[in-house]
Amino acid sequence: MIITIRHQIENTIHKFDVQDPDKLTSIEVGAICHEMNVKAILVNGRYYETK
């Protein structure tokens, strides 16, 4: 499933293909954070942070 995330500071839109948008894996979180150059993301009201 494709999810869309807006970068809060840069106001850019990023799209990612994930298995379950309500339960991201650590690999998905790491890839998304790396691509967006951030340390944490908020997806569907859930906070995810890279370790």
HTML snippet that shows the backbone in 3Dmol.js (N, CA, C, O; Angstrom):
<script src="https://3Dmol.org/build/3Dmol-min.js"></script>
<div id="view" style="width:600px;height:400px;position:relative"></div>
<script>
const pdb = `
ATOM      1  N   MET A   1       0.851  -1.179   0.000  1.00  0.00           N
ATOM      2  CA  MET A   1       0.000   0.000   0.000  1.00  0.00           C
ATOM      3  C   MET A   1       0.895   1.240   0.000  1.00  0.00           C
ATOM      4  O   MET A   1       1.927   1.277   0.671  1.00  0.00           O
ATOM      5  N   ILE A   2       0.494   2.223  -0.742  1.00  0.00           N
ATOM      6  CA  ILE A   2       1.245   3.472  -0.844  1.00  0.00           C
ATOM      7  C   ILE A   2       0.772   4.442   0.252  1.00  0.00           C
ATOM      8  O   ILE A   2      -0.426   4.659   0.435  1.00  0.00           O
ATOM      9  N   ILE A   3       1.749   5.021   0.977  1.00  0.00           N
ATOM     10  CA  ILE A   3       1.423   6.062   1.952  1.00  0.00           C
ATOM     11  C   ILE A   3       2.074   7.364   1.498  1.00  0.00           C
ATOM     12  O   ILE A   3       3.100   7.354   0.819  1.00  0.00           O
ATOM     13  N   THR A   4       1.474   8.466   1.875  1.00  0.00           N
ATOM     14  CA  THR A   4       1.997   9.789   1.546  1.00  0.00           C
ATOM     15  C   THR A   4       2.313  10.515   2.839  1.00  0.00           C
ATOM     16  O   THR A   4       1.483  10.595   3.744  1.00  0.00           O
ATOM     17  N   ILE A   5       3.543  11.052   2.914  1.00  0.00           N
ATOM     18  CA  ILE A   5       3.975  11.781   4.107  1.00  0.00           C
ATOM     19  C   ILE A   5       4.447  13.160   3.677  1.00  0.00           C
ATOM     20  O   ILE A   5       5.219  13.293   2.728  1.00  0.00           O
ATOM     21  N   ARG A   6       3.977  14.192   4.386  1.00  0.00           N
ATOM     22  CA  ARG A   6       4.416  15.565   4.109  1.00  0.00           C
ATOM     23  C   ARG A   6       5.487  15.943   5.118  1.00  0.00           C
ATOM     24  O   ARG A   6       5.285  15.819   6.326  1.00  0.00           O
ATOM     25  N   HIS A   7       6.632  16.407   4.615  1.00  0.00           N
ATOM     26  CA  HIS A   7       7.715  16.855   5.487  1.00  0.00           C
ATOM     27  C   HIS A   7       7.263  18.147   6.148  1.00  0.00           C
ATOM     28  O   HIS A   7       6.904  19.103   5.461  1.00  0.00           O
ATOM     29  N   GLN A   8       7.277  18.184   7.464  1.00  0.00           N
ATOM     30  CA  GLN A   8       6.705  19.301   8.209  1.00  0.00           C
ATOM     31  C   GLN A   8       7.442  20.618   7.964  1.00  0.00           C
ATOM     32  O   GLN A   8       6.804  21.667   7.885  1.00  0.00           O
ATOM     33  N   ILE A   9       8.758  20.585   7.844  1.00  0.00           N
ATOM     34  CA  ILE A   9       9.535  21.818   7.686  1.00  0.00           C
ATOM     35  C   ILE A   9       9.662  22.213   6.218  1.00  0.00           C
ATOM     36  O   ILE A   9       9.430  23.368   5.859  1.00  0.00           O
ATOM     37  N   GLU A  10      10.031  21.256   5.370  1.00  0.00           N
ATOM     38  CA  GLU A  10      10.261  21.541   3.955  1.00  0.00           C
ATOM     39  C   GLU A  10       8.968  21.599   3.147  1.00  0.00           C
ATOM     40  O   GLU A  10       8.957  22.104   2.025  1.00  0.00           O
ATOM     41  N   ASN A  11       7.874  21.081   3.719  1.00  0.00           N
ATOM     42  CA  ASN A  11       6.563  21.036   3.071  1.00  0.00           C
ATOM     43  C   ASN A  11       6.605  20.274   1.740  1.00  0.00           C
ATOM     44  O   ASN A  11       5.893  20.618   0.797  1.00  0.00           O
ATOM     45  N   THR A  12       7.448  19.233   1.678  1.00  0.00           N
ATOM     46  CA  THR A  12       7.525  18.393   0.487  1.00  0.00           C
ATOM     47  C   THR A  12       6.719  17.123   0.716  1.00  0.00           C
ATOM     48  O   THR A  12       6.541  16.691   1.855  1.00  0.00           O
ATOM     49  N   ILE A  13       6.235  16.529  -0.360  1.00  0.00           N
ATOM     50  CA  ILE A  13       5.427  15.312  -0.292  1.00  0.00           C
ATOM     51  C   ILE A  13       6.290  14.121  -0.688  1.00  0.00           C
ATOM     52  O   ILE A  13       7.006  14.168  -1.689  1.00  0.00           O
ATOM     53  N   HIS A  14       6.218  13.052   0.104  1.00  0.00           N
ATOM     54  CA  HIS A  14       6.970  11.827  -0.161  1.00  0.00           C
ATOM     55  C   HIS A  14       5.999  10.659  -0.156  1.00  0.00           C
ATOM     56  O   HIS A  14       5.111  10.586   0.694  1.00  0.00           O
ATOM     57  N   LYS A  15       6.167   9.740  -1.112  1.00  0.00           N
ATOM     58  CA  LYS A  15       5.310   8.552  -1.199  1.00  0.00           C
ATOM     59  C   LYS A  15       6.158   7.313  -1.006  1.00  0.00           C
ATOM     60  O   LYS A  15       7.262   7.211  -1.540  1.00  0.00           O
ATOM     61  N   PHE A  16       5.625   6.363  -0.231  1.00  0.00           N
ATOM     62  CA  PHE A  16       6.345   5.138   0.079  1.00  0.00           C
ATOM     63  C   PHE A  16       5.411   3.945  -0.015  1.00  0.00           C
ATOM     64  O   PHE A  16       4.228   4.038   0.311  1.00  0.00           O
ATOM     65  N   ASP A  17       5.955   2.830  -0.464  1.00  0.00           N
ATOM     66  CA  ASP A  17       5.209   1.578  -0.554  1.00  0.00           C
ATOM     67  C   ASP A  17       5.521   0.763   0.708  1.00  0.00           C
ATOM     68  O   ASP A  17       6.671   0.386   0.935  1.00  0.00           O
ATOM     69  N   VAL A  18       4.508   0.494   1.519  1.00  0.00           N
ATOM     70  CA  VAL A  18       4.679  -0.266   2.763  1.00  0.00           C
ATOM     71  C   VAL A  18       3.683  -1.420   2.806  1.00  0.00           C
ATOM     72  O   VAL A  18       2.681  -1.410   2.091  1.00  0.00           O
ATOM     73  N   GLN A  19       3.963  -2.412   3.646  1.00  0.00           N
ATOM     74  CA  GLN A  19       3.065  -3.560   3.761  1.00  0.00           C
ATOM     75  C   GLN A  19       1.782  -3.201   4.494  1.00  0.00           C
ATOM     76  O   GLN A  19       0.684  -3.469   4.006  1.00  0.00           O
ATOM     77  N   ASP A  20       1.923  -2.590   5.676  1.00  0.00           N
ATOM     78  CA  ASP A  20       0.759  -2.235   6.499  1.00  0.00           C
ATOM     79  C   ASP A  20       0.975  -0.836   7.070  1.00  0.00           C
ATOM     80  O   ASP A  20       1.816  -0.668   7.954  1.00  0.00           O
ATOM     81  N   PRO A  21       0.248   0.167   6.598  1.00  0.00           N
ATOM     82  CA  PRO A  21       0.463   1.536   7.067  1.00  0.00           C
ATOM     83  C   PRO A  21       0.149   1.741   8.551  1.00  0.00           C
ATOM     84  O   PRO A  21       0.572   2.739   9.135  1.00  0.00           O
ATOM     85  N   ASP A  22      -0.578   0.825   9.160  1.00  0.00           N
ATOM     86  CA  ASP A  22      -0.895   0.949  10.580  1.00  0.00           C
ATOM     87  C   ASP A  22       0.155   0.294  11.471  1.00  0.00           C
ATOM     88  O   ASP A  22       0.100   0.429  12.694  1.00  0.00           O
ATOM     89  N   LYS A  23       1.110  -0.413  10.872  1.00  0.00           N
ATOM     90  CA  LYS A  23       2.128  -1.123  11.652  1.00  0.00           C
ATOM     91  C   LYS A  23       3.401  -1.236  10.810  1.00  0.00           C
ATOM     92  O   LYS A  23       3.661  -2.280  10.212  1.00  0.00           O
ATOM     93  N   LEU A  24       4.193  -0.161  10.763  1.00  0.00           N
ATOM     94  CA  LEU A  24       5.408  -0.144   9.957  1.00  0.00           C
ATOM     95  C   LEU A  24       6.491  -0.995  10.606  1.00  0.00           C
ATOM     96  O   LEU A  24       6.600  -1.059  11.830  1.00  0.00           O
ATOM     97  N   THR A  25       7.290  -1.646   9.765  1.00  0.00           N
ATOM     98  CA  THR A  25       8.422  -2.423  10.277  1.00  0.00           C
ATOM     99  C   THR A  25       9.591  -1.480  10.529  1.00  0.00           C
ATOM    100  O   THR A  25       9.606  -0.354  10.031  1.00  0.00           O
ATOM    101  N   SER A  26      10.564  -1.938  11.297  1.00  0.00           N
ATOM    102  CA  SER A  26      11.733  -1.108  11.584  1.00  0.00           C
ATOM    103  C   SER A  26      12.523  -0.824  10.303  1.00  0.00           C
ATOM    104  O   SER A  26      13.129   0.239  10.173  1.00  0.00           O
ATOM    105  N   ILE A  27      12.518  -1.761   9.367  1.00  0.00           N
ATOM    106  CA  ILE A  27      13.205  -1.547   8.084  1.00  0.00           C
ATOM    107  C   ILE A  27      12.502  -0.449   7.288  1.00  0.00           C
ATOM    108  O   ILE A  27      13.161   0.413   6.706  1.00  0.00           O
ATOM    109  N   GLU A  28      11.176  -0.476   7.257  1.00  0.00           N
ATOM    110  CA  GLU A  28      10.412   0.562   6.554  1.00  0.00           C
ATOM    111  C   GLU A  28      10.638   1.924   7.197  1.00  0.00           C
ATOM    112  O   GLU A  28      10.846   2.916   6.498  1.00  0.00           O
ATOM    113  N   VAL A  29      10.598   1.975   8.519  1.00  0.00           N
ATOM    114  CA  VAL A  29      10.811   3.233   9.235  1.00  0.00           C
ATOM    115  C   VAL A  29      12.201   3.782   8.925  1.00  0.00           C
ATOM    116  O   VAL A  29      12.358   4.971   8.648  1.00  0.00           O
ATOM    117  N   GLY A  30      13.202   2.914   8.973  1.00  0.00           N
ATOM    118  CA  GLY A  30      14.574   3.336   8.684  1.00  0.00           C
ATOM    119  C   GLY A  30      14.720   3.879   7.277  1.00  0.00           C
ATOM    120  O   GLY A  30      15.367   4.905   7.069  1.00  0.00           O
ATOM    121  N   ALA A  31      14.117   3.194   6.299  1.00  0.00           N
ATOM    122  CA  ALA A  31      14.206   3.630   4.911  1.00  0.00           C
ATOM    123  C   ALA A  31      13.487   4.966   4.697  1.00  0.00           C
ATOM    124  O   ALA A  31      13.996   5.843   4.000  1.00  0.00           O
ATOM    125  N   ILE A  32      12.318   5.115   5.292  1.00  0.00           N
ATOM    126  CA  ILE A  32      11.546   6.354   5.151  1.00  0.00           C
ATOM    127  C   ILE A  32      12.297   7.517   5.796  1.00  0.00           C
ATOM    128  O   ILE A  32      12.432   8.580   5.191  1.00  0.00           O
ATOM    129  N   CYS A  33      12.783   7.320   7.014  1.00  0.00           N
ATOM    130  CA  CYS A  33      13.510   8.387   7.713  1.00  0.00           C
ATOM    131  C   CYS A  33      14.775   8.775   6.954  1.00  0.00           C
ATOM    132  O   CYS A  33      15.113   9.955   6.866  1.00  0.00           O
ATOM    133  N   HIS A  34      15.472   7.781   6.406  1.00  0.00           N
ATOM    134  CA  HIS A  34      16.685   8.074   5.636  1.00  0.00           C
ATOM    135  C   HIS A  34      16.342   8.882   4.389  1.00  0.00           C
ATOM    136  O   HIS A  34      17.009   9.872   4.087  1.00  0.00           O
ATOM    137  N   GLU A  35      15.318   8.469   3.672  1.00  0.00           N
ATOM    138  CA  GLU A  35      14.906   9.159   2.444  1.00  0.00           C
ATOM    139  C   GLU A  35      14.484  10.603   2.725  1.00  0.00           C
ATOM    140  O   GLU A  35      14.783  11.505   1.944  1.00  0.00           O
ATOM    141  N   MET A  36      13.788  10.815   3.844  1.00  0.00           N
ATOM    142  CA  MET A  36      13.291  12.149   4.175  1.00  0.00           C
ATOM    143  C   MET A  36      14.296  12.967   4.984  1.00  0.00           C
ATOM    144  O   MET A  36      14.080  14.154   5.227  1.00  0.00           O
ATOM    145  N   ASN A  37      15.395  12.332   5.402  1.00  0.00           N
ATOM    146  CA  ASN A  37      16.428  12.977   6.211  1.00  0.00           C
ATOM    147  C   ASN A  37      15.863  13.496   7.541  1.00  0.00           C
ATOM    148  O   ASN A  37      16.080  14.644   7.928  1.00  0.00           O
ATOM    149  N   VAL A  38      15.130  12.605   8.222  1.00  0.00           N
ATOM    150  CA  VAL A  38      14.552  12.905   9.532  1.00  0.00           C
ATOM    151  C   VAL A  38      14.855  11.761  10.492  1.00  0.00           C
ATOM    152  O   VAL A  38      15.309  10.699  10.065  1.00  0.00           O
ATOM    153  N   LYS A  39      14.608  11.965  11.778  1.00  0.00           N
ATOM    154  CA  LYS A  39      14.847  10.926  12.782  1.00  0.00           C
ATOM    155  C   LYS A  39      13.562  10.256  13.242  1.00  0.00           C
ATOM    156  O   LYS A  39      13.605   9.190  13.857  1.00  0.00           O
ATOM    157  N   ALA A  40      12.414  10.871  12.950  1.00  0.00           N
ATOM    158  CA  ALA A  40      11.133  10.317  13.396  1.00  0.00           C
ATOM    159  C   ALA A  40      10.038  10.709  12.414  1.00  0.00           C
ATOM    160  O   ALA A  40      10.135  11.718  11.715  1.00  0.00           O
ATOM    161  N   ILE A  41       8.984   9.876  12.378  1.00  0.00           N
ATOM    162  CA  ILE A  41       7.839  10.148  11.505  1.00  0.00           C
ATOM    163  C   ILE A  41       6.553   9.861  12.269  1.00  0.00           C
ATOM    164  O   ILE A  41       6.545   9.115  13.248  1.00  0.00           O
ATOM    165  N   LEU A  42       5.488  10.456  11.808  1.00  0.00           N
ATOM    166  CA  LEU A  42       4.158  10.214  12.362  1.00  0.00           C
ATOM    167  C   LEU A  42       3.289   9.696  11.222  1.00  0.00           C
ATOM    168  O   LEU A  42       3.047  10.406  10.246  1.00  0.00           O
ATOM    169  N   VAL A  43       2.818   8.448  11.349  1.00  0.00           N
ATOM    170  CA  VAL A  43       2.009   7.818  10.305  1.00  0.00           C
ATOM    171  C   VAL A  43       0.734   7.282  10.941  1.00  0.00           C
ATOM    172  O   VAL A  43       0.788   6.462  11.857  1.00  0.00           O
ATOM    173  N   ASN A  44      -0.407   7.745  10.457  1.00  0.00           N
ATOM    174  CA  ASN A  44      -1.716   7.316  10.977  1.00  0.00           C
ATOM    175  C   ASN A  44      -1.798   7.457  12.498  1.00  0.00           C
ATOM    176  O   ASN A  44      -2.333   6.585  13.183  1.00  0.00           O
ATOM    177  N   GLY A  45      -1.269   8.551  13.009  1.00  0.00           N
ATOM    178  CA  GLY A  45      -1.338   8.821  14.441  1.00  0.00           C
ATOM    179  C   GLY A  45      -0.345   8.051  15.286  1.00  0.00           C
ATOM    180  O   GLY A  45      -0.391   8.145  16.513  1.00  0.00           O
ATOM    181  N   ARG A  46       0.559   7.285  14.669  1.00  0.00           N
ATOM    182  CA  ARG A  46       1.561   6.501  15.403  1.00  0.00           C
ATOM    183  C   ARG A  46       2.929   7.137  15.180  1.00  0.00           C
ATOM    184  O   ARG A  46       3.285   7.508  14.062  1.00  0.00           O
ATOM    185  N   TYR A  47       3.675   7.252  16.256  1.00  0.00           N
ATOM    186  CA  TYR A  47       5.008   7.839  16.234  1.00  0.00           C
ATOM    187  C   TYR A  47       6.046   6.747  16.051  1.00  0.00           C
ATOM    188  O   TYR A  47       6.049   5.756  16.782  1.00  0.00           O
ATOM    189  N   TYR A  48       6.934   6.927  15.070  1.00  0.00           N
ATOM    190  CA  TYR A  48       8.027   5.983  14.810  1.00  0.00           C
ATOM    191  C   TYR A  48       9.332   6.750  14.825  1.00  0.00           C
ATOM    192  O   TYR A  48       9.418   7.854  14.288  1.00  0.00           O
ATOM    193  N   GLU A  49      10.351   6.165  15.442  1.00  0.00           N
ATOM    194  CA  GLU A  49      11.652   6.820  15.553  1.00  0.00           C
ATOM    195  C   GLU A  49      12.748   5.830  15.186  1.00  0.00           C
ATOM    196  O   GLU A  49      12.672   4.650  15.530  1.00  0.00           O
ATOM    197  N   THR A  50      13.777   6.323  14.477  1.00  0.00           N
ATOM    198  CA  THR A  50      14.907   5.453  14.145  1.00  0.00           C
ATOM    199  C   THR A  50      15.767   5.286  15.386  1.00  0.00           C
ATOM    200  O   THR A  50      15.830   6.155  16.255  1.00  0.00           O
ATOM    201  N   LYS A  51      16.426   4.140  15.436  1.00  0.00           N
ATOM    202  CA  LYS A  51      17.271   3.862  16.613  1.00  0.00           C
ATOM    203  C   LYS A  51      18.718   4.013  16.308  1.00  0.00           C
ATOM    204  O   LYS A  51      19.558   3.816  17.185  1.00  0.00           O
TER     205      LYS A  51
END
`;
const viewer = $3Dmol.createViewer("view");
viewer.addModel(pdb, "pdb");
viewer.setStyle({}, {cartoon: {color: "spectrum"}});
viewer.zoomTo();
viewer.render();
</script>
